């Protein structure tokens, strides 16, 4: 599996080869610096630690400074591990957007926009109370939440007003439309979690990885050839 750390820059649209408009999210995803390479013999598992977005050393705490100096790295704002990294890298290497190519599918992980304290109508899409027929002051409320005498408590997990948004979310199977190595940009079809300027994690899709897509394409070609052979035999 391969992956990168990036920053969401905004949204735009591009045209594909057939002239169809494709809405995309622009993500700056490089360069990523390799800080540490973990091995099963030493650390118990295989992983690559990447850093993104340069930072002043004075703004780092002492544990992070020591960790970066131990591996001869440069100060960065974000550090993430990617397990079972399929590329052969070593500390100090730079990983760019060219590890992906147009047509690849990726999963984008980020923190959604914060909406503050919201009621049940906006947070959970409740219909609310009646607007007429004697309904007074109960237009955007949830209604009864208790259980009478038994069990006499509010059920766990009941949908109620509360903080909305600002949670970690993963959007799967987004397709890369364009890769621009000279600008360290990825143009990803569709929308990704977070606001403009938020950091995101871009990893190879678990459900539609490059190897799985090649296998599916090969299976499709085999089925088509079998169908053609059957038609030729009938004739």
C-alpha positions, -999 to 999 in steps of 0.1 A, spaced: 0 0 0 12 35 -8 0 68 6 8 105 11 1 134 34 -15 164 18 -34 197 22 -67 204 7 -65 236 -14 -100 239 -29 -123 228 -57 -124 233 -94 -134 215 -126 -115 201 -155 -123 185 -189 -115 149 -197 -105 135 -231 -141 134 -243 -148 170 -233 -169 162 -203 -167 185 -172 -153 167 -141 -156 183 -107 -123 178 -88 -107 186 -54 -72 200 -56 -48 185 -30 -12 195 -25 4 162 -16 41 167 -17 69 166 -12 67 141 17 99 134 36 107 99 49 115 102 86 117 66 97 114 31 83 101 6 108 109 -31 104 93 -63 118 127 -73 133 132 -41 153 97 -26 157 74 -56 153 57 -43 122 66 -28 88 58 9 83 71 41 68 68 74 87 63 104 64 64 141 72 48 170 54 48 208 54 80 224 67 79 240 101 102 261 123 122 241 147 114 265 175 77 255 173 83 218 179 83 203 214 113 185 228 102 149 222 94 156 185 127 175 181 146 145 195 127 121 172 135 141 141 171 147 150 175 109 157 165 101 121 183 132 106 150 146 94 138 182 88 111 199 111 76 193 97 40 201 108 24 167 102 38 132 107 19 100 98 27 63 95 18 41 65 19 4 73 31 -21 47 44 7 24 51 -10 -9 78 13 -21 115 8 -12 125 40 6 150 51 33 151 80 58 158 112 40 141 103 7 114 125 -8 81 109 -19 60 129 -44 27 127 -62 42 107 -90 37 75 -70 1 78 -82 -11 80 -118 -44 91 -134 -71 65 -131 -59 52 -97 -85 49 -69 -76 63 -35 -92 67 0 -90 102 14 -91 106 52 -97 139 69 -116 158 96 -150 171 85 -161 207 89 -172 217 124 -209 229 126 -211 237 163 -241 228 184 -270 218 162 -306 205 169 -321 173 157 -336 187 126 -303 197 111 -281 171 128 -303 140 123 -328 152 97 -358 149 119 -391 162 105 -399 182 136 -434 188 150 -465 201 132 -466 237 121 -504 241 128 -533 223 146 -524 235 180 -487 227 180 -470 255 200 -433 256 206 -426 221 193 -417 227 157 -380 217 156 -379 194 186 -374 157 189 -405 147 209 -405 122 238 -372 105 246 -381 85 277 -393 50 282 -420 54 309 -417 32 340 -395 6 324 -365 10 321 -371 46 331 -340 59 315 -330 74 281 -318 48 257 -281 48 249 -272 62 215 -305 81 212 -302 108 185 -303 141 203 -290 177 198 -253 181 202 -220 189 185 -221 183 148 -191 177 125 -154 179 132 -150 141 132 -126 118 113 -141 105 81 -129 83 52 -142 87 17 -134 56 -3 -129 49 -40 -122 84 -53 -105 85 -87 -74 105 -95 -81 126 -126 -48 144 -130 -13 142 -115 9 173 -117 44 165 -103 58 200 -111 33 216 -88 29 186 -63 -8 185 -70 -34 158 -72 -67 164 -88 -92 140 -73 -127 135 -87 -154 144 -62 -152 159 -27 -131 152 3 -136 158 40 -125 190 56 -122 227 48 -98 244 25 -63 243 41 -70 212 62 -46 183 61 -57 150 46 -43 115 42 -43 100 7 -38 62 6 -42 36 -21 -78 24 -21 -83 -8 -1 -113 -20 -22 -100 -8 -56 -62 -10 -55 -41 -10 -86 -35 -48 -83 -72 -55 -78 -81 -33 -108 -56 -51 -130 -69 -85 -119 -105 -74 -126 -95 -61 -160 -78 -94 -168 -108 -114 -157 -131 -92 -179 -109 -98 -209 -110 -135 -203 -148 -135 -201 -151 -115 -233 -127 -139 -251 -147 -169 -238 -180 -153 -251 -164 -146 -285 -152 -182 -287 -187 -196 -279 -202 -174 -305 -177 -186 -331 -184 -222 -322 -221 -218 -326 -216 -203 -361 
